[in-house]
């Protein structure tokens, strides 16, 4: 295949663009969909009285129409291509100089030019379009089959200004497209990570449950002094693993499913659920005294298991950040408007800058005993939100209080 046949083989047209198969698909779409470029071409035609205006993508061997306004019926639509040798734009690209003439019949340079004769061009302007780094993109063209004053200084200045605007807009559109692609990639990556977390949490449940069962069996056997000291530490580790798995699973489900969902019962067994998690934390952290005081004197509408998970997370936070040896209090009361569950610990106040982002995911305190994902407080807050409630934090006189608040059921008349 000789060069001439090869060149004709790669020539494309509007149909290729419509089929999303054009070599310059992205460039054409960027300009064809730009309101700014459409306005510029219409303005060029009005200001110059020409009947054809276009922006073309021009390379060393290709000329492709990216956007055109055609009242002459040249028949050039988005994606249509003509041989580069049949255009003045090749000269514009090679010399970096604009091509202008008012009348091909009388112009000193372009009189009887074969390209003008071939297409019936009488007046013509082609202005280079460059990006801000100086790289050549293509041309802004204005054409008519009758004489027009395209070499007037004001017309030339206007065309150059518009070519500059188009060049700058190209970079803006390209940066925007790159940013959108990056955002889409990061969303997909986040979704993949969340799916991985969900699978990981699910697959960890069985081995952790086996460890938990083994520890229960060991607790029923006679143990020497060293084993009796080791067993509570092992229970603490297993409890912590279970807590991490629960948080991982709930976070992944919330992200993949559009948020945390709760199944509220009108008279939920909240006292029993909270008592159970307090007993679990006591068993896992025997070095901490945990005081429980629940006085719910009315039915409570909530998802007891989810609220208990939130309380467990708040207690774990108190265990990790509270003053060693100081008691941790868990109190529950119900009023006319709200149900409040407070977790109280002694210790240093939470810094203001950390308090502002305390309930964001993957945030951890500066001084943490053991490792964590930083999901506990975020999930506790999300559970409160799902119930139409909230979590409030106060730090005064060496005491930190997290208050988990839920709306109370209306009093029956």
C-alpha atoms as a printed R data frame, in Angstrom:
    type eleno elety resid chain resno       x       y      z
1   ATOM     1    CA   UNK     A     1   0.000   0.000  0.000
2   ATOM     2    CA   UNK     A     2   1.587   3.282 -1.114
3   ATOM     3    CA   UNK     A     3   1.475   6.510  0.911
4   ATOM     4    CA   UNK     A     4  -1.436   7.950 -1.096
5   ATOM     5    CA   UNK     A     5  -3.623   4.879 -0.524
6   ATOM     6    CA   UNK     A     6  -2.665   4.760  3.159
7   ATOM     7    CA   UNK     A     7  -3.554   8.432  3.645
8   ATOM     8    CA   UNK     A     8  -6.971   7.932  2.039
9   ATOM     9    CA   UNK     A     9  -7.546   4.809  4.179
10  ATOM    10    CA   UNK     A    10  -7.212   6.743  7.428
11  ATOM    11    CA   UNK     A    11  -9.440   9.639  6.314
12  ATOM    12    CA   UNK     A    12 -12.521   9.742  8.532
13  ATOM    13    CA   UNK     A    13 -15.847  11.584  8.544
14  ATOM    14    CA   UNK     A    14 -18.880  12.641 10.570
15  ATOM    15    CA   UNK     A    15 -20.174   9.060 10.654
16  ATOM    16    CA   UNK     A    16 -17.032   7.910 12.451
17  ATOM    17    CA   UNK     A    17 -17.548  10.667 15.022
18  ATOM    18    CA   UNK     A    18 -21.176   9.671 15.555
19  ATOM    19    CA   UNK     A    19 -20.084   6.060 16.005
20  ATOM    20    CA   UNK     A    20 -17.590   7.160 18.677
21  ATOM    21    CA   UNK     A    21 -14.780   5.747 16.542
22  ATOM    22    CA   UNK     A    22 -12.960   8.861 15.355
23  ATOM    23    CA   UNK     A    23  -9.224   9.173 15.918
24  ATOM    24    CA   UNK     A    24  -9.845  12.661 17.326
25  ATOM    25    CA   UNK     A    25 -13.053  11.756 19.174
26  ATOM    26    CA   UNK     A    26 -12.133  13.518 22.432
27  ATOM    27    CA   UNK     A    27 -11.027  16.748 20.719
28  ATOM    28    CA   UNK     A    28 -14.135  16.877 18.539
29  ATOM    29    CA   UNK     A    29 -16.505  16.193 21.468
30  ATOM    30    CA   UNK     A    30 -14.826  18.852 23.586
31  ATOM    31    CA   UNK     A    31 -15.367  21.557 20.953
32  ATOM    32    CA   UNK     A    32 -18.661  20.287 19.562
33  ATOM    33    CA   UNK     A    33 -20.216  20.389 23.047
34  ATOM    34    CA   UNK     A    34 -18.799  23.780 24.021
35  ATOM    35    CA   UNK     A    35 -21.316  26.616 24.232
36  ATOM    36    CA   UNK     A    36 -18.404  29.069 24.245
37  ATOM    37    CA   UNK     A    37 -17.030  27.849 20.913
38  ATOM    38    CA   UNK     A    38 -20.502  27.929 19.342
39  ATOM    39    CA   UNK     A    39 -20.973  31.538 20.441
40  ATOM    40    CA   UNK     A    40 -17.532  32.495 19.120
41  ATOM    41    CA   UNK     A    41 -18.233  31.041 15.674
42  ATOM    42    CA   UNK     A    42 -21.595  32.801 15.444
43  ATOM    43    CA   UNK     A    43 -19.951  36.068 16.505
44  ATOM    44    CA   UNK     A    44 -17.190  35.653 13.918
45  ATOM    45    CA   UNK     A    45 -19.764  35.239 11.150
46  ATOM    46    CA   UNK     A    46 -21.767  38.261 12.299
47  ATOM    47    CA   UNK     A    47 -18.714  40.491 12.689
48  ATOM    48    CA   UNK     A    48 -17.051  39.511  9.398
49  ATOM    49    CA   UNK     A    49 -20.191  38.905  7.324
50  ATOM    50    CA   UNK     A    50 -18.750  35.533  6.300
51  ATOM    51    CA   UNK     A    51 -21.013  32.500  5.888
52  ATOM    52    CA   UNK     A    52 -18.720  29.771  7.126
53  ATOM    53    CA   UNK     A    53 -16.735  29.581 10.350
54  ATOM    54    CA   UNK     A    54 -15.038  26.579 11.887
55  ATOM    55    CA   UNK     A    55 -12.522  25.278 14.391
56  ATOM    56    CA   UNK     A    56 -10.330  22.542 12.967
57  ATOM    57    CA   UNK     A    57  -7.885  20.112 14.551
58  ATOM    58    CA   UNK     A    58  -4.714  20.259 12.475
59  ATOM    59    CA   UNK     A    59  -1.728  17.921 12.706
60  ATOM    60    CA   UNK     A    60   1.199  17.349 10.361
61  ATOM    61    CA   UNK     A    61  -0.945  15.101  8.145
62  ATOM    62    CA   UNK     A    62  -4.591  15.528  9.219
63  ATOM    63    CA   UNK     A    63  -7.256  18.257  8.983
64  ATOM    64    CA   UNK     A    64 -10.458  17.483 10.920
65  ATOM    65    CA   UNK     A    65 -13.484  19.728 11.425
66  ATOM    66    CA   UNK     A    66 -14.349  19.894 15.137
67  ATOM    67    CA   UNK     A    67 -17.068  22.547 15.070
68  ATOM    68    CA   UNK     A    68 -18.543  24.517 12.194
69  ATOM    69    CA   UNK     A    69 -21.327  26.909 11.278
70  ATOM    70    CA   UNK     A    70 -21.994  26.498  7.568
71  ATOM    71    CA   UNK     A    71 -24.369  28.697  5.560
72  ATOM    72    CA   UNK     A    72 -22.552  28.050  2.261
73  ATOM    73    CA   UNK     A    73 -23.171  24.305  2.308
74  ATOM    74    CA   UNK     A    74 -19.558  23.240  2.143
75  ATOM    75    CA   UNK     A    75 -20.808  20.050  3.758
76  ATOM    76    CA   UNK     A    76 -18.247  19.929  6.576
77  ATOM    77    CA   UNK     A    77 -19.682  18.635  9.845
78  ATOM    78    CA   UNK     A    78 -18.006  17.504 13.091
79  ATOM    79    CA   UNK     A    79 -15.498  14.766 12.298
80  ATOM    80    CA   UNK     A    80 -15.362  15.371  8.552
81  ATOM    81    CA   UNK     A    81 -11.844  15.346  7.189
82  ATOM    82    CA   UNK     A    82 -10.199  16.724  4.068
83  ATOM    83    CA   UNK     A    83  -6.709  16.094  2.838
84  ATOM    84    CA   UNK     A    84  -4.215  18.344  4.571
85  ATOM    85    CA   UNK     A    85  -2.671  19.284  1.202
86  ATOM    86    CA   UNK     A    86  -6.030  20.792  0.221
87  ATOM    87    CA   UNK     A    87  -5.990  23.319  3.074
88  ATOM    88    CA   UNK     A    88  -4.281  26.584  3.894
89  ATOM    89    CA   UNK     A    89  -4.081  25.366  7.490
90  ATOM    90    CA   UNK     A    90  -1.067  23.239  6.710
91  ATOM    91    CA   UNK     A    91   0.857  26.445  5.969
92  ATOM    92    CA   UNK     A    92  -0.493  28.007  9.188
93  ATOM    93    CA   UNK     A    93   0.818  25.072 11.203
94  ATOM    94    CA   UNK     A    94   4.207  24.941  9.497
95  ATOM    95    CA   UNK     A    95   4.914  28.680  9.546
96  ATOM    96    CA   UNK     A    96   2.957  29.705 12.673
97  ATOM    97    CA   UNK     A    97   1.594  32.557 10.541
98  ATOM    98    CA   UNK     A    98  -2.050  33.338  9.874
99  ATOM    99    CA   UNK     A    99  -3.426  33.258  6.338
100 ATOM   100    CA   UNK     A   100  -5.667  36.173  5.296
101 ATOM   101    CA   UNK     A   101  -7.058  37.451  2.024
102 ATOM   102    CA   UNK     A   102 -10.080  39.540  1.116
103 ATOM   103    CA   UNK     A   103 -10.410  38.469 -2.503
104 ATOM   104    CA   UNK     A   104  -8.548  35.572 -4.072
105 ATOM   105    CA   UNK     A   105  -8.964  37.129 -7.521
106 ATOM   106    CA   UNK     A   106  -6.971  40.266 -6.622
107 ATOM   107    CA   UNK     A   107  -4.748  39.278 -3.701
108 ATOM   108    CA   UNK     A   108  -1.014  39.597 -4.471
109 ATOM   109    CA   UNK     A   109  -0.133  36.342 -2.705
110 ATOM   110    CA   UNK     A   110  -3.168  34.094 -3.175
111 ATOM   111    CA   UNK     A   111  -4.371  35.202 -6.649
112 ATOM   112    CA   UNK     A   112  -5.496  32.091 -8.552
113 ATOM   113    CA   UNK     A   113  -4.312  29.824 -5.724
114 ATOM   114    CA   UNK     A   114  -5.260  26.175 -6.517
115 ATOM   115    CA   UNK     A   115  -6.830  25.551 -3.078
116 ATOM   116    CA   UNK     A   116  -9.033  28.648 -3.379
117 ATOM   117    CA   UNK     A   117 -10.024  27.653 -6.900
118 ATOM   118    CA   UNK     A   118 -10.781  24.052 -5.892
119 ATOM   119    CA   UNK     A   119 -13.281  25.028 -3.178
120 ATOM   120    CA   UNK     A   120 -14.527  28.263 -4.699
121 ATOM   121    CA   UNK     A   121 -13.040  30.294 -1.825
122 ATOM   122    CA   UNK     A   122 -12.949  34.066 -2.415
123 ATOM   123    CA   UNK     A   123 -12.237  35.478  1.072
124 ATOM   124    CA   UNK     A   124 -10.436  33.574  3.801
125 ATOM   125    CA   UNK     A   125  -8.971  33.845  7.287
126 ATOM   126    CA   UNK     A   126  -7.148  31.100  9.200
127 ATOM   127    CA   UNK     A   127  -5.752  31.898 12.662
128 ATOM   128    CA   UNK     A   128  -3.574  29.473 14.657
129 ATOM   129    CA   UNK     A   129  -4.984  28.137 17.944
130 ATOM   130    CA   UNK     A   130  -2.364  27.395 20.555
131 ATOM   131    CA   UNK     A   131  -2.474  26.213 24.110
132 ATOM   132    CA   UNK     A   132  -0.820  28.377 26.754
133 ATOM   133    CA   UNK     A   133   2.332  26.218 26.567
134 ATOM   134    CA   UNK     A   134   2.685  27.206 22.890
135 ATOM   135    CA   UNK     A   135   1.756  23.807 21.440
136 ATOM   136    CA   UNK     A   136  -0.251  23.952 18.227
137 ATOM   137    CA   UNK     A   137  -3.818  22.615 18.299
138 ATOM   138    CA   UNK     A   138  -5.508  23.783 15.125
139 ATOM   139    CA   UNK     A   139  -7.080  26.793 13.468
140 ATOM   140    CA   UNK     A   140 -10.008  29.184 13.637
141 ATOM   141    CA   UNK     A   141 -11.309  29.732 10.108
142 ATOM   142    CA   UNK     A   142 -13.690  32.230  8.474
143 ATOM   143    CA   UNK     A   143 -14.570  31.695  4.789
144 ATOM   144    CA   UNK     A   144 -16.865  33.107  2.134
145 ATOM   145    CA   UNK     A   145 -17.419  32.707 -1.582
146 ATOM   146    CA   UNK     A   146 -17.658  36.470 -1.929
147 ATOM   147    CA   UNK     A   147 -15.154  39.223 -1.071
148 ATOM   148    CA   UNK     A   148 -15.065  40.216  2.615
149 ATOM   149    CA   UNK     A   149 -12.779  42.618  4.487
150 ATOM   150    CA   UNK     A   150 -10.977  40.029  6.600
151 ATOM   151    CA   UNK     A   151  -7.635  41.831  6.677
152 ATOM   152    CA   UNK     A   152  -9.004  44.862  8.522
153 ATOM   153    CA   UNK     A   153  -6.917  45.361 11.700
154 ATOM   154    CA   UNK     A   154  -9.981  45.223 13.960
155 ATOM   155    CA   UNK     A   155 -11.171  42.010 12.337
156 ATOM   156    CA   UNK     A   156  -7.725  40.462 12.652
157 ATOM   157    CA   UNK     A   157  -7.485  41.497 16.323
158 ATOM   158    CA   UNK     A   158 -10.899  39.991 17.018
159 ATOM   159    CA   UNK     A   159 -10.032  36.696 15.321
160 ATOM   160    CA   UNK     A   160  -6.727  36.456 17.200
161 ATOM   161    CA   UNK     A   161  -8.489  37.156 20.482
162 ATOM   162    CA   UNK     A   162 -11.069  34.455 19.804
163 ATOM   163    CA   UNK     A   163  -8.360  31.954 18.823
164 ATOM   164    CA   UNK     A   164  -6.606  32.717 22.106
165 ATOM   165    CA   UNK     A   165  -9.834  32.245 24.069
166 ATOM   166    CA   UNK     A   166 -10.446  28.886 22.405
167 ATOM   167    CA   UNK     A   167  -6.876  27.783 23.152
168 ATOM   168    CA   UNK     A   168  -7.304  28.631 26.829
169 ATOM   169    CA   UNK     A   169 -10.715  26.980 27.003
170 ATOM   170    CA   UNK     A   170  -9.214  23.766 25.633
171 ATOM   171    CA   UNK     A   171  -6.957  23.505 28.663
172 ATOM   172    CA   UNK     A   172  -9.827  24.290 31.017
173 ATOM   173    CA   UNK     A   173 -11.970  21.567 29.463
174 ATOM   174    CA   UNK     A   174  -9.083  19.085 29.471
175 ATOM   175    CA   UNK     A   175  -8.304  19.778 33.128
176 ATOM   176    CA   UNK     A   176 -11.994  19.426 34.003
177 ATOM   177    CA   UNK     A   177 -12.244  16.153 32.112
178 ATOM   178    CA   UNK     A   178  -9.085  14.861 33.798
179 ATOM   179    CA   UNK     A   179 -10.500  15.856 37.185
180 ATOM   180    CA   UNK     A   180 -13.799  14.115 36.452
181 ATOM   181    CA   UNK     A   181 -11.941  10.990 35.385
182 ATOM   182    CA   UNK     A   182  -9.887  11.132 38.587
183 ATOM   183    CA   UNK     A   183 -13.020  11.511 40.708
184 ATOM   184    CA   UNK     A   184 -14.676   8.601 38.892
185 ATOM   185    CA   UNK     A   185 -11.551   6.481 39.393
186 ATOM   186    CA   UNK     A   186 -11.386   7.335 43.083
187 ATOM   187    CA   UNK     A   187 -15.075   6.518 43.528
188 ATOM   188    CA   UNK     A   188 -14.571   3.158 41.889
189 ATOM   189    CA   UNK     A   189 -11.464   2.566 44.005
190 ATOM   190    CA   UNK     A   190 -13.388   3.491 47.168
191 ATOM   191    CA   UNK     A   191 -16.200   1.134 46.196
192 ATOM   192    CA   UNK     A   192 -13.708  -1.664 45.587
193 ATOM   193    CA   UNK     A   193 -12.087  -0.982 48.962
194 ATOM   194    CA   UNK     A   194 -15.476  -1.045 50.682
195 ATOM   195    CA   UNK     A   195 -16.349  -4.335 48.991
196 ATOM   196    CA   UNK     A   196 -12.988  -5.711 50.122
197 ATOM   197    CA   UNK     A   197 -13.647  -4.572 53.697
198 ATOM   198    CA   UNK     A   198 -17.080  -6.202 53.648
199 ATOM   199    CA   UNK     A   199 -15.646  -9.505 52.380
200 ATOM   200    CA   UNK     A   200 -12.727  -9.332 54.807
201 ATOM   201    CA   UNK     A   201 -15.013  -8.652 57.773
202 ATOM   202    CA   UNK     A   202 -17.290 -11.531 56.753
203 ATOM   203    CA   UNK     A   203 -14.397 -13.981 56.348
204 ATOM   204    CA   UNK     A   204 -12.863 -13.009 59.695
205 ATOM   205    CA   UNK     A   205 -16.011 -13.823 61.653
206 ATOM   206    CA   UNK     A   206 -15.571 -17.610 61.605
207 ATOM   207    CA   UNK     A   207 -11.959 -17.795 62.875
208 ATOM   208    CA   UNK     A   208 -12.676 -15.189 65.554
209 ATOM   209    CA   UNK     A   209 -15.790 -17.098 66.632
210 ATOM   210    CA   UNK     A   210 -13.646 -20.234 66.874
211 ATOM   211    CA   UNK     A   211 -11.150 -18.402 69.091
212 ATOM   212    CA   UNK     A   212 -13.995 -17.142 71.262
213 ATOM   213    CA   UNK     A   213 -15.390 -20.660 71.659
214 ATOM   214    CA   UNK     A   214 -11.943 -21.986 72.518
215 ATOM   215    CA   UNK     A   215 -11.502 -19.371 75.226
216 ATOM   216    CA   UNK     A   216 -14.845 -20.341 76.752
217 ATOM   217    CA   UNK     A   217 -13.708 -23.946 76.863
218 ATOM   218    CA   UNK     A   218 -10.393 -22.979 78.455
219 ATOM   219    CA   UNK     A   219 -12.194 -20.965 81.123
220 ATOM   220    CA   UNK     A   220 -13.920 -24.174 82.284
221 ATOM   221    CA   UNK     A   221 -10.613 -26.002 82.749
222 ATOM   222    CA   UNK     A   222  -8.202 -25.846 85.709
223 ATOM   223    CA   UNK     A   223  -5.571 -23.251 84.851
224 ATOM   224    CA   UNK     A   224  -2.249 -22.365 86.422
225 ATOM   225    CA   UNK     A   225  -1.527 -18.834 87.599
226 ATOM   226    CA   UNK     A   226   0.080 -17.738 84.348
227 ATOM   227    CA   UNK     A   227  -2.826 -19.053 82.255
228 ATOM   228    CA   UNK     A   228  -5.318 -17.320 84.540
229 ATOM   229    CA   UNK     A   229  -3.513 -14.031 83.846
230 ATOM   230    CA   UNK     A   230  -3.323 -14.664 80.125
231 ATOM   231    CA   UNK     A   231  -6.983 -15.602 79.650
232 ATOM   232    CA   UNK     A   232  -8.444 -12.101 80.303
233 ATOM   233    CA   UNK     A   233  -5.900 -10.584 77.902
234 ATOM   234    CA   UNK     A   234  -6.894 -13.054 75.229
235 ATOM   235    CA   UNK     A   235 -10.578 -12.336 75.851
236 ATOM   236    CA   UNK     A   236  -9.857  -8.635 75.529
237 ATOM   237    CA   UNK     A   237  -8.128  -9.176 72.177
238 ATOM   238    CA   UNK     A   238 -10.975 -11.325 70.849
239 ATOM   239    CA   UNK     A   239 -13.542  -8.760 72.018
240 ATOM   240    CA   UNK     A   240 -11.571  -6.040 70.258
241 ATOM   241    CA   UNK     A   241 -11.411  -8.116 67.072
242 ATOM   242    CA   UNK     A   242 -15.159  -8.668 67.174
243 ATOM   243    CA   UNK     A   243 -15.712  -4.949 67.656
244 ATOM   244    CA   UNK     A   244 -13.457  -4.111 64.695
245 ATOM   245    CA   UNK     A   245 -15.227  -6.659 62.493
246 ATOM   246    CA   UNK     A   246 -18.654  -5.304 63.449
247 ATOM   247    CA   UNK     A   247 -17.542  -1.758 62.651
248 ATOM   248    CA   UNK     A   248 -15.953  -2.797 59.370
249 ATOM   249    CA   UNK     A   249 -19.049  -4.672 58.275
250 ATOM   250    CA   UNK     A   250 -21.447  -1.912 59.224
251 ATOM   251    CA   UNK     A   251 -19.317   0.780 57.555
252 ATOM   252    CA   UNK     A   252 -19.041  -1.240 54.335
253 ATOM   253    CA   UNK     A   253 -22.774  -2.009 54.290
254 ATOM   254    CA   UNK     A   254 -23.585   1.636 54.959
255 ATOM   255    CA   UNK     A   255 -21.361   2.848 52.133
256 ATOM   256    CA   UNK     A   256 -22.468   0.217 49.639
257 ATOM   257    CA   UNK     A   257 -26.120   0.440 50.624
258 ATOM   258    CA   UNK     A   258 -26.469   4.227 50.891
259 ATOM   259    CA   UNK     A   259 -26.287   4.613 54.662
260 ATOM   260    CA   UNK     A   260 -26.890   2.782 57.916
261 ATOM   261    CA   UNK     A   261 -30.351   1.246 58.115
262 ATOM   262    CA   UNK     A   262 -32.081   0.565 61.417
263 ATOM   263    CA   UNK     A   263 -35.072  -1.636 62.244
264 ATOM   264    CA   UNK     A   264 -36.751   0.176 65.094
265 ATOM   265    CA   UNK     A   265 -39.109  -1.723 67.374
266 ATOM   266    CA   UNK     A   266 -41.745   0.295 69.306
267 ATOM   267    CA   UNK     A   267 -40.801  -1.313 72.636
268 ATOM   268    CA   UNK     A   268 -37.199  -2.330 72.065
269 ATOM   269    CA   UNK     A   269 -35.302  -4.382 74.684
270 ATOM   270    CA   UNK     A   270 -32.747  -1.610 75.094
271 ATOM   271    CA   UNK     A   271 -31.900  -2.296 78.752
272 ATOM   272    CA   UNK     A   272 -31.016  -5.908 78.017
273 ATOM   273    CA   UNK     A   273 -28.977  -5.000 74.921
274 ATOM   274    CA   UNK     A   274 -26.909  -2.351 76.711
275 ATOM   275    CA   UNK     A   275 -26.421  -4.592 79.766
276 ATOM   276    CA   UNK     A   276 -25.066  -7.312 77.499
277 ATOM   277    CA   UNK     A   277 -22.458  -5.067 75.835
278 ATOM   278    CA   UNK     A   278 -21.442  -3.630 79.216
279 ATOM   279    CA   UNK     A   279 -20.872  -7.180 80.495
280 ATOM   280    CA   UNK     A   280 -18.795  -7.932 77.397
281 ATOM   281    CA   UNK     A   281 -16.620  -4.858 77.913
282 ATOM   282    CA   UNK     A   282 -16.234  -5.701 81.619
283 ATOM   283    CA   UNK     A   283 -15.060  -9.203 80.698
284 ATOM   284    CA   UNK     A   284 -12.701  -7.895 78.049
285 ATOM   285    CA   UNK     A   285 -11.308  -5.064 80.221
286 ATOM   286    CA   UNK     A   286 -11.330  -6.343 83.835
287 ATOM   287    CA   UNK     A   287  -8.865  -3.639 84.846
288 ATOM   288    CA   UNK     A   288 -11.564  -0.995 84.301
289 ATOM   289    CA   UNK     A   289 -14.480  -0.504 86.682
290 ATOM   290    CA   UNK     A   290 -17.659   0.084 84.670
291 ATOM   291    CA   UNK     A   291 -20.697   1.454 86.499
292 ATOM   292    CA   UNK     A   292 -24.085   0.838 84.893
293 ATOM   293    CA   UNK     A   293 -27.209   2.800 85.759
294 ATOM   294    CA   UNK     A   294 -30.192   2.447 83.399
295 ATOM   295    CA   UNK     A   295 -33.610   3.851 84.272
296 ATOM   296    CA   UNK     A   296 -35.822   3.744 81.201
297 ATOM   297    CA   UNK     A   297 -39.351   4.198 82.529
298 ATOM   298    CA   UNK     A   298 -41.197   4.173 79.208
299 ATOM   299    CA   UNK     A   299 -41.189   2.182 75.939
300 ATOM   300    CA   UNK     A   300 -38.377   3.170 73.620
301 ATOM   301    CA   UNK     A   301 -38.597   2.965 69.839
302 ATOM   302    CA   UNK     A   302 -35.196   2.015 68.448
303 ATOM   303    CA   UNK     A   303 -33.045  -0.707 66.964
304 ATOM   304    CA   UNK     A   304 -31.718  -2.040 70.274
305 ATOM   305    CA   UNK     A   305 -28.844  -4.008 68.719
306 ATOM   306    CA   UNK     A   306 -27.598  -0.985 66.762
307 ATOM   307    CA   UNK     A   307 -27.899   1.367 69.764
308 ATOM   308    CA   UNK     A   308 -26.016  -1.176 71.875
309 ATOM   309    CA   UNK     A   309 -23.287  -1.288 69.203
310 ATOM   310    CA   UNK     A   310 -23.015   2.500 69.370
311 ATOM   311    CA   UNK     A   311 -22.784   2.368 73.189
312 ATOM   312    CA   UNK     A   312 -20.128  -0.340 72.918
313 ATOM   313    CA   UNK     A   313 -18.107   1.896 70.603
314 ATOM   314    CA   UNK     A   314 -18.414   4.816 73.020
315 ATOM   315    CA   UNK     A   315 -17.324   2.576 75.908
316 ATOM   316    CA   UNK     A   316 -14.328   1.290 73.935
317 ATOM   317    CA   UNK     A   317 -13.344   4.903 73.274
318 ATOM   318    CA   UNK     A   318 -13.605   5.614 77.038
319 ATOM   319    CA   UNK     A   319 -11.474   2.539 77.833
320 ATOM   320    CA   UNK     A   320  -8.743   3.590 75.397
321 ATOM   321    CA   UNK     A   321  -8.649   7.278 76.247
322 ATOM   322    CA   UNK     A   322  -9.788   7.423 79.860
323 ATOM   323    CA   UNK     A   323  -7.519   7.720 82.885
324 ATOM   324    CA   UNK     A   324  -6.299   4.200 83.876
325 ATOM   325    CA   UNK     A   325  -7.983   3.012 87.047
326 ATOM   326    CA   UNK     A   326 -10.746   5.625 86.943
327 ATOM   327    CA   UNK     A   327 -14.299   4.251 86.674
328 ATOM   328    CA   UNK     A   328 -16.334   4.520 83.495
329 ATOM   329    CA   UNK     A   329 -20.006   5.293 83.848
330 ATOM   330    CA   UNK     A   330 -22.862   4.233 81.574
331 ATOM   331    CA   UNK     A   331 -26.164   5.927 82.396
332 ATOM   332    CA   UNK     A   332 -29.508   5.811 80.669
333 ATOM   333    CA   UNK     A   333 -32.569   7.976 81.243
334 ATOM   334    CA   UNK     A   334 -35.812   8.656 79.389
335 ATOM   335    CA   UNK     A   335 -37.626  11.975 79.415
336 ATOM   336    CA   UNK     A   336 -40.690  13.377 77.734
337 ATOM   337    CA   UNK     A   337 -38.833  14.279 74.564
338 ATOM   338    CA   UNK     A   338 -35.546  12.350 74.566
339 ATOM   339    CA   UNK     A   339 -33.836   9.176 75.644
340 ATOM   340    CA   UNK     A   340 -30.247   9.832 76.724
341 ATOM   341    CA   UNK     A   341 -27.470   7.268 77.142
342 ATOM   342    CA   UNK     A   342 -24.294   8.797 78.582
343 ATOM   343    CA   UNK     A   343 -20.810   7.294 78.658
344 ATOM   344    CA   UNK     A   344 -18.592   9.104 81.169
345 ATOM   345    CA   UNK     A   345 -14.863   8.806 81.697
346 ATOM   346    CA   UNK     A   346 -12.097  10.741 83.398
347 ATOM   347    CA   UNK     A   347  -9.114  11.984 81.418
348 ATOM   348    CA   UNK     A   348  -7.622  14.780 79.396
349 ATOM   349    CA   UNK     A   349 -10.009  16.996 77.464
350 ATOM   350    CA   UNK     A   350 -10.388  16.356 73.738
351 ATOM   351    CA   UNK     A   351  -8.575  19.151 71.830
352 ATOM   352    CA   UNK     A   352 -10.897  21.545 70.017
353 ATOM   353    CA   UNK     A   353  -9.438  20.824 66.567
354 ATOM   354    CA   UNK     A   354  -9.925  17.079 67.079
355 ATOM   355    CA   UNK     A   355 -13.433  17.532 68.482
356 ATOM   356    CA   UNK     A   356 -14.542  19.226 65.244
357 ATOM   357    CA   UNK     A   357 -13.693  16.109 63.235
358 ATOM   358    CA   UNK     A   358 -14.225  13.503 65.921
359 ATOM   359    CA   UNK     A   359 -17.082  11.754 64.118
360 ATOM   360    CA   UNK     A   360 -15.454  11.579 60.692
361 ATOM   361    CA   UNK     A   361 -14.465   8.087 59.498
362 ATOM   362    CA   UNK     A   362 -10.887   6.866 59.991
363 ATOM   363    CA   UNK     A   363 -10.093   9.549 62.600
364 ATOM   364    CA   UNK     A   364  -8.188   8.407 65.648
365 ATOM   365    CA   UNK     A   365  -7.048  10.128 68.785
366 ATOM   366    CA   UNK     A   366  -3.443  11.171 69.224
367 ATOM   367    CA   UNK     A   367  -2.931   8.874 72.227
368 ATOM   368    CA   UNK     A   368  -4.474   5.486 71.598
369 ATOM   369    CA   UNK     A   369  -3.772   2.254 73.453
370 ATOM   370    CA   UNK     A   370  -3.856  -0.454 70.775
371 ATOM   371    CA   UNK     A   371  -4.681  -0.106 67.132
372 ATOM   372    CA   UNK     A   372  -8.033   0.816 65.651
373 ATOM   373    CA   UNK     A   373  -9.617   1.792 62.356
374 ATOM   374    CA   UNK     A   374 -11.009   5.087 63.593
375 ATOM   375    CA   UNK     A   375 -14.548   3.977 62.732
376 ATOM   376    CA   UNK     A   376 -16.068   3.581 66.200
377 ATOM   377    CA   UNK     A   377 -17.228   7.141 66.861
378 ATOM   378    CA   UNK     A   378 -18.222   7.639 63.224
379 ATOM   379    CA   UNK     A   379 -20.459   4.570 63.337
380 ATOM   380    CA   UNK     A   380 -21.914   5.560 66.712
381 ATOM   381    CA   UNK     A   381 -22.799   8.962 65.268
382 ATOM   382    CA   UNK     A   382 -24.244   7.366 62.126
383 ATOM   383    CA   UNK     A   383 -26.449   5.086 64.225
384 ATOM   384    CA   UNK     A   384 -27.704   8.116 66.140
385 ATOM   385    CA   UNK     A   385 -28.443   9.931 62.856
386 ATOM   386    CA   UNK     A   386 -30.310   6.892 61.527
387 ATOM   387    CA   UNK     A   387 -32.588   7.089 64.583
388 ATOM   388    CA   UNK     A   388 -33.174  10.807 64.123
389 ATOM   389    CA   UNK     A   389 -30.911  11.487 67.100
390 ATOM   390    CA   UNK     A   390 -27.438  12.850 67.752
391 ATOM   391    CA   UNK     A   391 -24.333  12.554 69.905
392 ATOM   392    CA   UNK     A   392 -23.158  15.444 72.074
393 ATOM   393    CA   UNK     A   393 -19.712  15.730 73.648
394 ATOM   394    CA   UNK     A   394 -18.654  17.777 76.672
395 ATOM   395    CA   UNK     A   395 -15.266  18.013 78.354
396 ATOM   396    CA   UNK     A   396 -15.227  19.819 81.700
397 ATOM   397    CA   UNK     A   397 -13.100  19.465 84.842
398 ATOM   398    CA   UNK     A   398 -11.277  16.369 83.619
399 ATOM   399    CA   UNK     A   399 -14.549  14.590 82.758
400 ATOM   400    CA   UNK     A   400 -15.563  13.669 79.213
401 ATOM   401    CA   UNK     A   401 -19.191  12.806 78.534
402 ATOM   402    CA   UNK     A   402 -20.591  11.382 75.298
403 ATOM   403    CA   UNK     A   403 -24.383  11.648 75.226
404 ATOM   404    CA   UNK     A   404 -26.230   9.446 72.753
405 ATOM   405    CA   UNK     A   405 -29.694  11.030 72.364
406 ATOM   406    CA   UNK     A   406 -32.785   9.550 70.710
407 ATOM   407    CA   UNK     A   407 -36.238  11.051 70.277
408 ATOM   408    CA   UNK     A   408 -38.706   9.553 72.776
409 ATOM   409    CA   UNK     A   409 -42.014   7.995 71.838
410 ATOM   410    CA   UNK     A   410 -44.948  10.369 72.342
411 ATOM   411    CA   UNK     A   411 -46.897   9.837 75.535
412 ATOM   412    CA   UNK     A   412 -50.170   7.985 74.873
413 ATOM   413    CA   UNK     A   413 -53.326   9.946 75.684
